[in-house]
Amino acid sequence: MRFLPADATTPAVATTGNGGVQFEWHRGGWDVEVEFHQGDAHAWMENCSTGERWSGALSDRLHDLRATMRAVSSP
């Protein structure tokens, strides 16, 4: 499942309290987090400039995540 553009900014990576792993991008007014845990994946995004936000299962929000990551990765 590819959701990052080839030139995407490297994320911060952290383990979660429930044994998962989380990838985070905080850049240019965007906050994006993707968590993987026991075969599930969840994504969350907030645009700090506009207040737009969404969250949900990665499989349901993949199109939104791809669009958001293009914006986060642009200079």
Protein Blocks (a to p, Z undefined) as FASTA:
>chain_A
ZZbdfklccddddddfkopacddddeehiacddddeehiacdddddfknopacdddfklm
mmmmmmmmmmmmpZZ
